[in-house]
Amino acid sequence: MTGNDSTKTTTVTQATLVKKTRERLAYRPADVSPLRRVQRRYTMRRWSVRHARFLEWVYARFSSLFLALHPFWNAVGYARAEKPVKFVERQVKGLMFDCRMCGQCILSSTGMSCPMNCPKQLRNGPCGGVRANGHCEVEPDMPCVWVKAWEGAQAMRNGDAILDVQKPVDQSLRESSAWLRVTARAAQERENAAGSSAA
C-alpha cells in the first residue's frame, strides 16, 4: 500500500465520522427534535391545560401531603431523598407536561403549561412571533406554550398568578427536584411563623 492510499483511507474515515456526528450535534430548540414533537402531538400537554383547574386541586392536596411528610424527609435527609423523588417527578411531570426538570417549576402559575417547552425558554409571556393560528414561530407544528398557558390560567382559581413576574432560570438548579425544594421552603416558612407567634 502506498503513502497516498493510506492518506486517502484516513480522509474517508474522518469524513465518515463527521457525517455520523453531524446529526447528533445539530442544534435542536429546547433539546427536542421536531420529529418527536410531531409524533407526540402534544396530547398530554393539551389535556393538562384543558384540566388545569382539576390539576390545581390535585397539586394543592399533593403539596399538603408532601409538607406533612416533612419530618420523614428531614429524618431521611433531603439530599438523600433527592434521587428517588427526582426520578418519580421526572416520570410524572415528563408524561403530563413534557417537563424539562428546570428545578423551578411554575406550572401552577402558568395554567399547567410548562414555559420551558418554549424554544426560547421565555418565562414571562410569549415572544412577538406567535403565529396567527396560535403556534410557535420556531416550531410551526407546536402550539405556543404561552397561548396554552393563558387558556389554562383562565380555568384556574389562582389564574391571576400568570401575571406574576418570574425570575430568570437558575441553571444551577437544573435536574433537581422542585417538589422537595418547595416542601423544604414551605416547612421553613411554617417554622419561622410558629417561632414568631411564640415570641
C-alpha positions as CSV (number, residue, x, y, z in Angstrom):
1,M,0.0,0.0,0.0
2,T,1.4,3.4,-1.0
3,G,1.5,6.5,1.3
4,N,-1.2,8.1,-0.9
5,D,-3.5,5.2,-0.4
6,S,-3.0,5.4,3.4
7,T,-3.9,9.2,3.4
8,K,-7.0,8.6,1.3
9,T,-8.3,6.0,3.7
10,T,-7.7,8.3,6.7
11,T,-9.6,11.2,5.0
12,V,-12.6,9.0,4.2
13,T,-12.7,7.7,7.8
14,Q,-12.6,11.3,9.1
15,A,-15.4,12.4,6.7
16,T,-17.5,9.4,7.8
17,L,-17.0,10.2,11.4
18,V,-18.0,13.9,10.8
19,K,-21.1,12.8,8.9
20,K,-22.2,10.4,11.6
21,T,-21.8,13.0,14.4
22,R,-23.2,16.0,12.5
23,E,-26.8,15.0,13.0
24,R,-26.2,14.1,16.7
25,L,-24.6,17.5,17.3
26,A,-27.1,19.6,15.3
27,Y,-29.0,22.3,17.2
28,R,-32.5,21.4,18.3
29,P,-34.6,24.0,20.1
30,A,-35.4,23.1,23.7
31,D,-33.4,19.9,23.1
32,V,-36.3,18.2,21.4
33,S,-36.4,17.2,17.8
34,P,-39.4,18.4,15.7
35,L,-40.0,14.8,14.6
36,R,-40.5,13.7,18.3
37,R,-42.9,16.7,18.8
38,V,-44.9,15.7,15.7
39,Q,-45.1,12.1,16.9
40,R,-46.3,13.1,20.4
41,R,-48.9,15.5,19.0
42,Y,-48.9,17.3,22.4
43,T,-51.8,15.1,23.5
44,M,-51.0,15.1,27.2
45,R,-49.9,18.7,27.3
46,R,-53.2,19.8,25.8
47,W,-55.1,17.5,28.3
48,S,-53.2,19.1,31.2
49,V,-54.1,22.6,30.0
50,R,-57.8,21.7,29.5
51,H,-57.9,20.2,33.0
52,A,-55.8,22.9,34.7
53,R,-58.4,23.5,37.4
54,F,-58.6,19.8,38.4
55,L,-54.8,19.6,38.4
56,E,-54.6,22.7,40.5
57,W,-56.8,21.0,43.1
58,V,-54.7,17.8,42.9
59,Y,-51.5,19.7,43.3
60,A,-52.8,21.6,46.4
61,R,-53.5,18.2,48.1
62,F,-50.3,16.7,46.9
63,S,-48.2,19.6,48.2
64,S,-50.0,19.4,51.5
65,L,-49.2,15.7,51.7
66,F,-45.5,16.4,50.9
67,L,-45.4,19.1,53.6
68,A,-47.0,16.6,56.1
69,L,-44.1,14.3,55.3
70,H,-41.5,16.9,56.1
71,P,-40.4,15.1,59.3
72,F,-39.8,12.0,57.2
73,W,-37.8,13.9,54.6
74,N,-35.9,15.6,57.4
75,A,-35.1,12.2,59.0
76,V,-34.0,10.6,55.8
77,G,-32.3,13.8,54.7
78,Y,-33.5,15.9,51.8
79,A,-30.2,15.3,49.9
80,R,-30.6,11.5,50.2
81,A,-34.3,11.7,49.2
82,E,-33.4,13.8,46.1
83,K,-32.6,10.9,43.7
84,P,-35.7,8.7,44.1
85,V,-38.1,11.7,44.3
86,K,-36.4,13.3,41.3
87,F,-36.9,10.0,39.3
88,V,-40.6,9.9,40.1
89,E,-41.0,13.6,39.5
90,R,-39.3,13.3,36.1
91,Q,-41.6,10.4,35.0
92,V,-44.9,12.0,36.2
93,K,-44.2,15.6,35.0
94,G,-42.5,14.4,31.9
95,L,-45.6,12.5,30.9
96,M,-48.1,15.2,31.9
97,F,-46.3,18.4,30.9
98,D,-43.2,17.4,28.9
99,C,-41.2,18.6,31.9
100,R,-37.6,19.8,31.3
101,M,-36.6,19.4,35.0
102,C,-35.5,23.0,35.4
103,G,-35.9,22.7,39.2
104,Q,-38.0,25.8,39.4
105,C,-41.5,24.6,38.5
106,I,-44.1,27.3,37.9
107,L,-46.9,25.2,36.4
108,S,-49.4,26.4,39.0
109,S,-48.7,30.0,37.7
110,T,-48.8,29.2,34.0
111,G,-52.1,27.3,33.5
112,M,-50.3,23.9,33.7
113,S,-48.4,24.7,30.5
114,C,-44.6,24.4,31.1
115,P,-42.8,27.5,29.8
116,M,-39.5,25.6,29.5
117,N,-41.1,23.9,26.4
118,C,-40.8,27.3,24.7
119,P,-37.8,27.0,22.3
120,K,-36.7,30.4,23.6
121,Q,-37.4,29.3,27.2
122,L,-39.4,32.5,27.9
123,R,-40.7,32.6,31.5
124,N,-42.8,35.8,31.4
125,G,-45.1,35.6,28.4
126,P,-44.9,34.9,24.6
127,C,-42.4,36.5,22.2
128,G,-43.6,38.7,19.3
129,G,-43.5,35.8,16.9
130,V,-46.7,33.8,17.8
131,R,-48.4,32.8,14.5
132,A,-52.0,33.7,13.7
133,N,-53.1,30.1,14.4
134,G,-51.5,30.3,17.9
135,H,-48.5,28.2,17.0
136,C,-44.8,28.8,17.7
137,E,-42.7,30.8,15.2
138,V,-39.7,28.5,15.8
139,E,-41.5,25.2,15.7
140,P,-44.6,25.7,13.5
141,D,-46.2,22.4,14.4
142,M,-46.2,23.3,18.1
143,P,-48.9,25.3,19.8
144,C,-47.3,28.3,21.6
145,V,-46.9,27.3,25.2
146,W,-47.9,30.8,26.4
147,V,-51.1,30.8,24.4
148,K,-51.9,27.5,26.1
149,A,-50.8,28.9,29.4
150,W,-53.3,31.7,29.2
151,E,-56.1,29.3,28.3
152,G,-55.3,27.1,31.3
153,A,-54.9,30.0,33.6
154,Q,-58.5,31.2,32.8
155,A,-59.8,28.0,34.2
156,M,-57.8,28.1,37.5
157,R,-58.9,29.6,40.8
158,N,-55.5,31.1,41.1
159,G,-55.4,32.2,37.4
160,D,-54.1,35.7,38.2
161,A,-50.8,34.1,39.1
162,I,-49.9,34.1,35.4
163,L,-49.4,37.9,35.7
164,D,-46.7,37.5,38.3
165,V,-43.2,38.3,37.1
166,Q,-41.0,35.2,37.2
167,K,-37.3,35.3,38.0
168,P,-34.8,34.1,35.3
169,V,-34.0,30.4,35.4
170,D,-31.2,29.5,37.8
171,Q,-29.3,26.9,35.8
172,S,-27.6,25.6,38.9
173,L,-31.0,24.1,40.0
174,R,-31.5,22.1,36.7
175,E,-32.0,18.4,37.2
176,S,-33.1,18.8,40.8
177,S,-36.5,18.1,42.5
178,A,-38.8,21.1,42.6
179,W,-41.2,19.1,44.8
180,L,-38.6,18.7,47.6
181,R,-37.4,22.3,47.3
182,V,-40.9,23.7,47.6
183,T,-41.6,21.4,50.5
184,A,-38.4,22.4,52.4
185,R,-39.2,26.1,51.8
186,A,-42.8,25.8,53.0
187,A,-41.6,23.9,56.1
188,Q,-39.1,26.6,56.9
189,E,-41.7,29.3,56.5
190,R,-44.1,27.4,58.7
191,E,-41.4,27.1,61.4
192,N,-40.5,30.8,61.1
193,A,-44.2,31.7,61.5
194,A,-44.5,29.4,64.6
195,G,-41.4,31.0,66.1
196,S,-42.7,34.5,65.5
197,S,-46.1,33.8,67.1
198,A,-44.4,32.1,70.1
199,A,-42.2,35.1,70.7
